[in-house]
């Protein structure tokens, strides 16, 4: 019976000086390369998703203003008027 692999091996390339800085940072933080990369990736992903959410909020607010929707009550009226 095969077991599901939970890890994938990845190879990345970067300039040598960046790789040296990366290793120094990992050592200073007492983390290995993989742990440091995972943490950096998750931090970047959270920041990206927050930025994307803010952009969608701004877009939605702009559309709402164009339709004259300024309060939650305005939105409720729009949602329930067709029901």
For each residue, the residues with C-beta under 8 A, 3 or more apart:
1:
2:
3:
4:
5: 8
6:
7:
8: 5
9:
10:
11:
12:
13:
14: 18 19 22
15: 18 19
16: 19 20
17: 20 21
18: 14 15 21 22
19: 14 15 16 22 23
20: 16 17 23 24
21: 17 18 24 25
22: 14 18 19 25 26 33 36
23: 19 20 26 27 33
24: 20 21 27 28
25: 21 22 28 29 36
26: 22 23 29 31 32 33 35 36
27: 23 24 30
28: 24 25
29: 25 26 36
30: 27
31: 26 35 36 39
32: 26 35 36
33: 22 23 26 36 37
34: 37 38
35: 26 31 32 38 39
36: 22 25 26 29 31 32 33 39 40
37: 33 34 40 41
38: 34 35 41 42
39: 31 35 36 42 43
40: 36 37 43 44
41: 37 38 44 45
42: 38 39 45 46
43: 39 40 46 47
44: 40 41 47 48
45: 41 42 48 49
46: 42 43 49 50
47: 43 44 50 51
48: 44 45 51 52
49: 45 46 52 53
50: 46 47 53 54
51: 47 48 54 55
52: 48 49 55 56
53: 49 50 56 57
54: 50 51 57 58
55: 51 52 58 59
56: 52 53 59 60
57: 53 54 60 61
58: 54 55 61 62
59: 55 56 62 63
60: 56 57 63 64
61: 57 58 64 65
62: 58 59 65 66
63: 59 60 66 67
64: 60 61 67 69 70 74 75
65: 61 62 68 69 70
66: 62 63
67: 63 64 78
68: 65 74
69: 64 65 74 75 78
70: 64 65 74
71: 74 75
72: 75 76
73: 76 77
74: 64 68 69 70 71 77 78
75: 64 69 71 72 78 79
76: 72 73 79 80
77: 73 74 80 81
78: 67 69 74 75 81
79: 75 76 82 83
80: 76 77 83
81: 77 78
82: 79
83: 79 80
